[in-house]
Amino acid sequence: MSDYTRSLEEAARFLRAHDRFLVLSHISPDGDATGSALAVAHILKDLGKSYTVINEGDTPAKFSFLPGFEQIRNLSASPLEDTFSAVIAVDCADRSRMGRVEHLFASDAELLNIDHHPTNDSFGTLNLIRTDAAATAEILYDLTVAGDFPMQPDLALCLYTGLLTDTGGFRYSNTTPHVMESAARLLAYGVNPGDVAERCLEVITLGHVHILRRALARLELSHQNQVASVAVSRQDLAETGADREDAGGLVNYCRNIEGVEVGISFVEAEPDVIKVSFRARSYVNVAELAKKLGGGGHAKAAGCTVKGSLEEVQRQVLALVGEAMGSERG
């Protein structure tokens, strides 16, 4: 029996052994985090368990089509006065990515950590981690099969959304035969792939267009044109009527420029709090860069939050990138 198979069995026993769960994903959740958290909720519902799904902040509205979306509680807007002895964290690269939620953990709490990030530090009481998985949703698909949990349309839609978004529409190098086989089996439960792709990958807000136009006007090429970066201040967001969610995805425009190895976006989320997103093309491991700054992620896609002014954080991050690439900002 492989370690992964053993971990799947232990996770399945954990879900069956407890009756009341707290389910959470990482702060600033994406499609995999949201789909995975709701997938766990559907498994627990079918098992007849009680559960509460939370996130420290808002969950992007574009995922509101997912069954159970309305159950996700935003702790920032609606604090929870309760504690839980059984906790499930999905898609959190390390403990800090859960956000400020540990006051909800009972003193005897057991935590099941389900994740696929190479930077995960195994912070759970139980850890179901597969770093070569394309998405946490892929691990949850395996858990559904291994645990003999019933697959049904709502669960299939949540899992498919996680697979689709974390593989960039099945375009990234993490798209393996197992990913495609899993996705194909999920389609048999009524998932409409065109509709999911439209909602998650195609439709953009007018706010995104406005902030994109301003960001691209100030795009900077550095390090012999191998690094492209954009920066968005709180003033930019206010003047364009955009919000933090609208600023998502800006980093991809940087990375997609021909000849660019690393794309970076800097978004001022709060005064002197900068959300940094990295994307790499081939040889730079941006997960290592993000980890040095208190974040994490994958070799080709990672992020972190850094305190300081926008200009200070830009200088700090670009200097770190230069060290990794062996070149100066220029």
N, C-alpha and C positions, 0 to 999 in steps of 0.2 A: 504494500500500500504506500503510495507516495505521500509526502508531507501535505501537499495540496488536497488530496483526497481526504486525508485525516482531518484537515482543517475544515473542509466542507461538512463532514459528518459532525464535528464538534459544534459548528455554527448551527446546523439543523437541530441538534439536541438543545442548544441554547434557546432557540425560538420556541421549541415545544415545552421546555421546562418551566418557563416563566409565564405569568398571566398579564402583566401590566408593563408596558414598554414606553421609553422615551426614544424617539427616532430623530436624528439630526444629520444635517449635511454641512458642508463648509460655507463660510461667509461668502457673500457675493456668488451665490450658486449658479452654475451653468446647467446645460441640459442633462449632463450625466449625473450631477449631484441631485438635481430635482427629480429626474426620472428614477434614480436609484432609491431615494428616500420614499417616494410614493410606491415604488415596487415593493419595498419592505412592508409598507403599510398594507398593501393588498394581500401579501402573504399572511400577515398577522390577522387581517380581517377574516380570511378564509379559515384560519385556525381557531377562530372564535376568541381571539385575544383582545385586550384593551390596549390602546396606544395613543400617544400624542406626538404629532410631527411638528418640529419647530425649526426656526432659523433665527439667527441673531438679528438679521435685517430683512429687507424686502426680497421677495423672489420675483424675478423678471416676469412681467405680465405675458410675454410671448409664450410662456409655458402653461398658461391658464387653460389650455385645451386638454391637459392631462387629467385623467379621472382622479379626483381627490385633491386637486390643487387648492380648493377653498379650505381644506383642513389645515394647511400649513400656517402655523402661528408665527407671526413676526414679533419676537420678544421685545424689540425696540419700541414697538407701538402698543403691544399688549403683553405686559409682564405676566409671568406665571408664578404663582405662589404654591409650589408643590415640590416633592422630591420623588425620585424613581430609583428602584434597586436594579432594574434591568435597562441598560442603555445600548442603543445601536447607533454607531457613527459610520456614515458612508461617504466615501470620496474625500476624506480629510487627510491630506498629505502628512500632517503631524498634529499634535494635540492643540497647538495654538490656532489651527485653522477651524476648530469648532466654534471659536468665538467665546464670548463671555456667557457660558452656559453651565459651568460646573457647580454653581450654587443649586442646581436642580438635581444633582447626584446625591443619593442617600449615602450615609457613611459606609454602608455595606454594598454599595453599587458595584455590579459587574458590567464591564463595557466590552461589547463586541465591535471590533474595529475591522471594517470591510473596505478595502482600498486597493488601488493599482499603482500608486505613485512610488517610484524608486526611492524617494526621499522619506518615505514613511518610517517612523522610528518605533513601530510596534508598541504604541502607547496603550493598547487595550489589555484587558484581562484575558480575552481571547482575541486572536488576530487572524483574520482571513485575508491574506495579502498575496496577490499574484502580480508582480511588477511587469510581466510581459503581456498582461491583459491590455486590450485597447481601451477599456472603460471599466468602471466599477460595475456597470450594468452587465458586462460580459461575465463577471464573477457571480453576480446574482442570478444570471441565467443558469450557470453551472450549479448554483446552490438550489435553485428550483428543481432541477433534474435530480441532483444527488439526494435531496431531501424528500423527493417524491411529493412535492407540493403541487397542487393543481394549477396548471396553466390556464388562464382565462383571458378574454379580450382586454380588460383594463390593465392587467399585469403585463401582457404582451406589448401594449402600446407604450407603457412606461419604459420597459426594457429596450424596445426598439429605438425610442427617442435618445436614450443614453448612448447606444451603439452609434447611431447616426451622427450625433453632435460631436462626440469625442474622436471620431474618425474623419471629421470634416466632410461628411457626406460620402463616406467610404472612399476617400481620396488619399488619406495620409498613409505613411509607410506602416502604421500599426494595423492596417486592414489585412488580417490574416484569413486563411481558409476557415478557421473556426468562427471568426466574426461573421463571415458571409453565410456560413451554414446556420449559425444561430439566428441571424436576421431572416433568412429564408423560412426557417421554421416558425418564427414569430408572425410572419405574413399570413400564415395559414389560419391565424386566429382573428383575422379581419382587419389587421393594420393596413391603412391606406398610405403607402410610402410617398406618394406625390403630395398628399396633404401635409404629412409630417415635415417633409423637406421644405415645402412652401412656408410653413409657419416658423420653422426653426432656422432656416438658412437663407431664404429668399427675401421675405418681407422685412423692410426696414422702416423706422419711424422718420417723420419729417425732422424731428429733433436731431436724429443721427445725421441726416443730410446736412443740416445747418452746421453742426459741430465738425463734421468731416471737412466741409469746405474751408472752415477757418483753420483746422489743424493742418491740412495739406498745404495751405498757403505758407505755413511756417516750417514745413518739413526740412529737416537737416540731414545732410549726408556727411559722414565723417569716416575716419580711419580708412583712408584711401577708397572712399565710396563703398566700403563693405558693411557699413553700419548706417541704417536709416532710422530716424527717430522723430516723433511728434510729441508736442506737449500741450496740455489743455489745463487752463487755470479755472478756478471757481468763477472768476469774472467772465471768462469765455462761456461757461455753462449758463450763467445768469443772462448774459447779453443775447445769446442765441435761443434761450428758452429750452435748452436741453438739460438732461439730468445725467447722473452717473451711468445709468443703464444705456442711454443713448451713446455714450462715449465708448461702449464696449465694441471690440472688433477693430479699432483703429490700428492696432499693431499689425494686423494682417496686410494692410496696404503698404506698410513699410517693408515687411519681409518679402512681399511679392515683387518688389522692384528687381529687375534683372541685375545680377552681379552682387546683390546685397546678401551677406551671410547672416546678419543679425538685425532684426527689427525690434524697436522698443517704443512703447507708448508710456507717457507720464501723464497721469490724470490726478489733479488735486481734488481728492475726495472730501476733505475737510481742511480748514486752515492749517497749513504746515503738515499735512498728512497726504503723502503722494502714493497712489497705487501705480506700481510699475509692472508692465507686462512685457515678456520676452517671447520672441519666436526666432528659431534658428533654421538655417537651410541644410547644413551638412555637418561641419566638424566642430562647432562650438557647442559645448554642453551647457545650456542656459540654466538647467536645474542647479548646477553647482554654483553659478553666479547668484541665483535667487536665494539659495541656502545661505550663502555668506551674508546676505542682507536680511536674514530672518524669514525667508519664504521657502518655496519649494516648487515641485512640479516634475516635468519630464525633460528629457535631454533636448527636445525640440520646442517645447512649450512650457513656460514657467512664469511665476509671478511672485511679487512680494509687496509689502507696504512699508514705506520708509518715512520717518519723521524728518521734517526740515522744509525749507522753502523750495519751491519748484526749481529754481536755478541751482541751489546747493545740491539737491538730489540728482539733478541732471549731471552735474560735474562729477559727483561721486560715482554714479552708475557707469557713465561713459569711461571714466578712468579705469574702473574694474573690468569693463569689457575690453578695453585696450590691453590690459595686462594679459587677459585670456587669449587675445588674438596676436599679441606680440607687436602691436602697433599703437601709435599715438592718435589722439583725436584729430589733429590736423585741421 
